[in-house]
Amino acid sequence: MFPTPIEKTSRSWQITYQSLLPVALILWLAPLLAVAVFSVKPDADFTTGNYWGLPSTFEGVTNYGKVFLESDMPRYLLNSVFITVPTVIGAVALSCMTGFALGIYKFRANLWIFFMFVAGNFVPFQILMVPVRDLTLDLGLYNTKTGLVLFHIAFQTGFCTLFMRNFIRALPFPLIEAARVEGISEWRIFWFVVLPLMKPAIAALSVLIFTFIWNDYFWAVVLTQGVESQPVTAGITSFNAQYRAAYHLMSAGSIVAALPPVAMFFLMQKHFIAGLTLGAVK
């Protein structure tokens, strides 16, 4: 039986898309592969201009050993943990409660408050650099992990609330009405009825926020300085010398800094995908 014109067209498009996959994969992996190659090159390759060629000698063990044993990278990684984990907990917990209020209760200012959360996501955060820095100085929070955590929570709450509110509105409302008929208090409805149903969304949002905060460089540079409070993204620049950059150590440090978000994604991959696709098919 001969294929129909529609089947021929479908096959031709399928071949076209399949042929584009290697190109897209190369474009996606090229920067990562370049950093990985840089991380095992000796310093002499950079002084002689051998940037893109193969390493003259393999210095992976030496470079990564210097990153861990001869620098403040462990302290920067610990700072990132102390900044990222409280931010994720605070932003997700606050957004669960605000999302519950906006998604369940009907009051006059509900839609306007929701629009304010949405509008805040479209404000370029770069224009807030000077006033936010001045505010941290006035509050005594400049160059502290606490200040960075508080401002990260403030900036992430808008997106998190948008995510949670839309997720909660998709939940079956008769469950909440049945709980109210039984005389269950509102906080117990939130804790025992709604929150267990939000686990996929909480997992997906936690992975996203963890990645955003861990990889943040802008606010890390604006609000912190020094090894006492800077996260790993800003700490990588400490490998720059006065007259030249240590590309081999910066690349090794970048690979090390990228491992926690990757590990977080693969550990939470099942819940992350479930949270993003829940409700896509009725």
N, C-alpha and C positions, 0 to 999 in steps of 0.2 A: 504494500500500500504506500503510495507516494505521499510525502508530507505536504500539508496545505501551505499556502503563502504565509499565513499567520505563524505556523510552526517554523518555516524557514526564517522569517524575520526574528522570531524569538531566539532561535539558535545563533543567528548572526550577532545579535546583541549580547547573547551570553558569551560568545567567543571574544567579543570586544572587551567586555567587562573583565573577563578572566585574564586577558592579556595585559590589562592595566594594573592588575594586582601586584606583579613584581615591581613595576615602576613606582607605585605608591609605597610599597614596602621599603624600597631602597631610599626614597626621599624621606621617609619617616625615620629610618634607622641611621642615615648618613651622619647626622650630628652626634648621635650616641656612639656610633662606632669610632668617629674621630676622637671624641673625648676618651674612649676606652684605649685607643692606640696611644694617645698622648700620655695617658697615665702610666704606661710601661716603658716610655722612652727615657733615655738618660738625659741629663741636663746638657750634655755636650751636643746633642742633636739640635737643640734650639739655638745654641750659640753659633753653630756652623750653618744654620739655615735649613736643616733637614726637618721641615715641619710635616710634610705630607708623605714622605717616603717611609719605608719600613724601619723599625728601630735598629740602630747599629748594634746595640746590645740590649738584652731583656733586663729591665730594671724594676719589674713589677714589685717584687718582694721588698726591694730597697725603698722604693717610693712610698708604698703603703706603710712600711715600717716607720718611715720618717713622719708620715701623717699622724700615726697613732702614738708613737713613742717620743718624737722630738718636736711636737707642736701642741697647741691647746685644742686640737680637734675633739678629744673626748669631752672636754669641758663645754665646747660649743654644742656638741650633740646632746649633752645633758640639759643645757639651757633650752634647746629646742623642745625636748620632752616636757620640761617644766612649763613651757609656754603653750605648746600645742594641746596637751591633754586637758588642762583646765579650760582652755578656750572651747574645745569640742564639747566638753561636759556642760559648760555654762551656756553656750549658744544653743545647743540642742535642747537642754532642759527649759530654757526660757521660751524658745520657739514652740515647744510642745504645749506649754500653758497658754501662750498668746494665740497659737493656732486653734486650740480648743475653744477659747473664748470667741474668736472671730468666726469659727466654723460652726459652732453649735448654737450660741445665743444670738437672738435677733433683737437689736436695739438700733436707735436712730442713727448713731454715728458709726455703725459697723462698717459700712462701705467706705466712708471717708477715711477712717483709720487704716483700713486695708490698703486704700490707694496711697496713703502716706508711706506705708511700708514698701509698696511697689515702687513709688517714685524715688525713694532713697536709693534703690539699686541702680538708677540711671545717673546718679550724680558722680562725675569723675572724681575719684578719691584723691587724685594728684592736686586738685585745687584746694584741698583741705590740709595740705602739708603744713603750711605756716601756722594757721590758727590751732591745729591739733598739737603741734610742737610747743607753741606758747602756752596752751592749756596744761600740758604735762609739766611744764616748768613751774607754772603758778600753783599747781596741785602737789608739787613735790614728787611727781611720778616719772620724771624724765630719767632715762638710763636705769630703769628698773623693770624686772620681768613682770611685776604686778601691773604696771602701767600698760605694757604691751598687751597683756592678757585682757585687761578691761577694754581697751580700744578695739582689739580684735573681736571681742564679744559684741561690742556696740555695732561694728561695721558688718558683721556676719548675721546679726539677728534679723535684718530685713529680708534677706534671701531665705533664711531658714524659716521664718514665719510664713512667707509666701508658699514655700514647699509644704509645710505642715498643714496650713489652713486648707489648701486644695486637697490634700490627702484625706484630712478628716471629713471634709464635706462629701467625699465619695463613700464614706462608711455607711452601713445601713442604720438609718436614724431610728427605726422601730426598736432596736436594741436599747437605745438610750431612753426612749419613751417607756419601754417595759420596765427598765430599772427605776424610773421615776414613779411609776405606778406602784411598785413594791416598796416605795418609801426610802430608797437609798439616797444618801446625801450626794450633792454635786461633786465633792472632791473624791468620794468613793467611786462614783461613776467614772470620773477621769482616770483614777488609779487602777481600778479593777476591770473596767469595761473597755474604755477607749485605748488606754496605754498598751495593753497586750496586743491589740489589733494594729498598733503603730510600729511594731518591732521591725518589719521590713523597711519602712520609711526611715526609722531612726538609724538603722544600719547603713542604708544608702547615704543618708545625709552626713553621718559621722565620717564615712570614707571621704566624701567630697570636702568637708570642712577640714579634716585632718590634712588632706593633700594641699588645700589652699594655704593653710596656715604654715605648714612645714616648709613649703616652697616660697613663702613670702620673703621678698628681699627689700621692697620699698620701705615699709614701715619699720623693718629691722634696722635699716640704716638711719632713718629719720629720728626714731625714738630711742635708740640705744647706741652705745659705743663702749668698746672694751670687752674683755673676756668675761667679766663678771655677769653680763646680762645679754650679750648679743647671741642670737641663734646661729645655727651652722651656716645658713645661707650668707649671712654677713661675715661670718668668721672665715670663710674660704678666702676672702680678700687679704687676710693676714699673711698669706704666702707671698704676696707681692713685696719685693725688696725696694730699696730706695730708688734704684736706677733701672731695674728690669723686673719682669714678672717670672715667677717660677711656674711655668705652664705645666710641667710634669706633676708637681705637687698639687697645684690647683685642680688638675684633671682627676688625680687620685682622690682628692677631697670631695670633688663633685660626685664621683661614683659612690663613695661612702655615704654622702648625704642623700643620694637618691634611693638607697636601699630600704629605709623604713617605710616610705610611702608605697613602694612596690610590694613589700611584704604585707603591709596593711591591706592592700587591694586584693592580693591573692588569698589571704586568710579570710577576708569578708566577701569574696567574690560571689558566692552563692546568695547571700543575703542582699548584696549590692544590686545584683541583677534582678532579684525578686522585687526589691523596693522600687526600682525604676520601671519595671514592666507591669506591676500590679495595677489592675484596672484597664490595661490596654485592650484586653479582649473581654467582652461581656458574654 
